[in-house]
Amino acid sequence: MNSGANPERVRIDIEARDSYHIMWLAGVRQLDLTQHCMKVFADSDRHRVDPKRRVQTLHLPTDRPPVAWYLCALPFPWDWSRNAHLAFEYAPGERWEGDATVRGLGVRLTNARPITGWGEHSIPRDAPRRTGRLYRTCRNWQFAWWLRAHRTIPDAPPWAPRRIEGDAEQLPLL
């Protein structure tokens, strides 16, 4: 029997062992290094993740994979040191299982591998905003600088609409 699942699609199984207030997954295609948090990834593919579910599985399209995917989860009650982050990329045939940057969020990847080795040291010493605490300590911004140095990724245009998989284009209110 054929399940209809593409064997080369990326599958991400998430097990939340802590309570999370916010959880999101972005397929990173562009960077806006003038921003931090989610906005640094500019016009990215957004995939629905439910922070209230303890266990969930997502199947990510790979017909035009992004440069990387980035999973972020903020705990409830919020505590910066317990924020969970995992960057990963398409890698057909590979499997990985482990925790995101914290022990409260378990992840299993199929046809993908984590991207490691990034952190505050990834930010160039002369980067604008490096001395600002909100930027320097933002793990998303740290990973964006790592991408800038290690992958080919374009800068976002000055304004780009945001997309969420399965939704119509989301336009900001002016």
N, C-alpha and C positions, 0 to 999 in steps of 0.2 A: 504494500500500500504506500502511495506517495503522499507525504504530508503537505506537499506544495511549498515547503520551506526551501529557499535557496541555500545550498550547503556552504556558499561562500559569503553569505550575509554576516554581518557582525551581530553577535548576540551578546547582550549584557544582562546578567542576572545580578540583582541587587538585594542584599539582605541588611535591613536597618536594625541593628541591635540596640540603638539608642533612639530617642524621640527627635525628630527633625521638624523644624518649622518651615523651612524652605529647602527645596531640592530641584535642581535643574540640570539639563544635559544639552550642550551646544556642540554642533559640528562647526569647527572653526575654519572659516574661509578667508577672512580679512581681519586686520588689526586696526584699532584706533588707540594708539598709545597716549593720547591726550586724556583718555578715560581710564577708570579703574573698575573693579568688580566686573559684572557681566558685560558692561558696555565696552570694555576693551576688545571684546571679540566681534564688535560691529555687526555686520550683516551675516549672521551665522544661522545654521539650521538648528532650530529649537525642537526638541523632542519632549513630549509630555512624560513627566515623572511625577508620581504622587507621593509627597512626603509623608502621608498618613499610612501608607501601606508598608508593612514589614518586609514583604517579599514581592518582587516584581521582575518581569522579564521584558526587555525591549529588543526588537529586531531592527537594526539600522540599515538603511539602503546603502549599497556599495557600488551602484552603477556609476556614480560620480562622487567618490568619497571626498570628504573635506580633508584638509591638511592634518587635522587632529580632531578628536572629540575631547570634551572637558566636562567632567561631572563635579558638581559642587553641592554640598549639603550643609545647612546651618542648623545647629542643634537647638532644641528647646529644653530648658531656658538657654538663651544664647551665651556662648563662651567661645571667644576667638580661638583659643587653643584646641577646641574640639571640632572646629570647622573641618569638614571632610572634603578632600579634593583628589581627583584622579584624572590625569591626562593620558590618553591612549590613541593609538593609530591603527589603521587597517593593516593586517598581516595575515593573509590567507593561510589556513592550516595551523596557525598558532593558537595556543590556549594559555590562559593565566588565571590564577585564583589567589586572592589575598585581600588585605584591607586597603582602603584608601589611605590617605595620610594619617588617619586616626583609626583606632581599633573598633569604633562603633559602627562602621559601614563596611560590610563585606561585599566583595565584587568578584564575579567570575566572568571572564572575557573569552569568547570564542571567535576566531578569525581576527583577533586583535592582540596587541601587546601594549603594556604600559610604557609611557615615556617618563624616564627618571632622570635625575641629575640636575634638575632645575631648582631654583630657590632664589633667595635674596641676592646671592652672588651672581645671578644671571643678568642683573640690571647693570648696565654700563655706569662707570663712576661719573661720567659727565651727562647722564640722562636727565633731561628736564624732569622735574617733580620727584627725583630720587630722594631728596631730603624730606619730602612731605610724608608723614607717617601713614596716611591713608593709602598712598601709592606704594611706598617701600614695603609695607607689611602685607599688601594685597597679593595673595598667592596667584590670582588670575593674572595680575599685571606682571608678576615674576615669570610666569609661564609664557606670557606673550613676548617678553624680551628674549626668552630662550628660543621661542619659535623664530623670532626675527634673526637670530644668530645662526640657527641650525636647519631651517627649512625655508623654502621659497614660498613666501606668503605676501600678498599685496596689502597695501594700506587701504583703508576704507575711504570712499569718497566723503566729502564733508557731511553729507546726510544720506543715510541709507535706510529704507524701510526694514522692519524686522519681520521674520517669518516664523511661524510655528507649524510644524508638520501637521497636516490635516486641517489647518485653518486657512481662511482667506488671508490675504496680506494684511498685516496690522499696520495702520498708518497712525502716526502720533497726532494728537489734537494740537492745533495751532492756536 
